[in-house]
Amino acid sequence: MAGPFKPAVKYVPCIDVKDLPKPGGATSGVAGGLAICIAVDEKGAVYALGDKCPPVNQPLSFGKVSGNTIEDPVLGTKFNLKTGAVEDWCPSGIGKLLGGIFDPVGVPTYACKKSGSSIQVQVDVNAKLNYESQYWSGVLDAQGKANGKYY
């Protein structure tokens, strides 16, 4: 997303190592202002993905890790841990109803590493600033004031 701030991709702390879930589990964290799902597969490998499941944005961190996927706990969508790509779109009962309305969309993935006592995730630390930089313009435009004139 283009904005007034240049992208600044850096590793930033997300969660403490002591808070890592057991293999087959996931937890949530925040890195650079972004909601992150930290998932651990059965072999102990750690992955970082966006923590909002399409199409209704419930937390992916409530999901279950199995093999190379994490499953959305509500709609049943399975996302690839490495790529974030959809492997099975909305197979549950309510998922079939909602899933047919929306096109399958994956989740973002991020590089992650252990550094000292924390798990660090590589994110654009200016992504949130760029997203929020459009907020007041949108609010003012909705009121007819973005151009400096009132109504």
Secondary structure by P-SEA (a helix, b strand, c coil): ccccccbbbbbbbccccccccccccccccccccbbbbbbbcccbbbbbccccccccccccccbbbccccccccccbbbbcccccccccccccaaaaaaaaaccbbbbbbbbbbbcccccccccccaaaaaaacaaaaaaaaaacccccccc
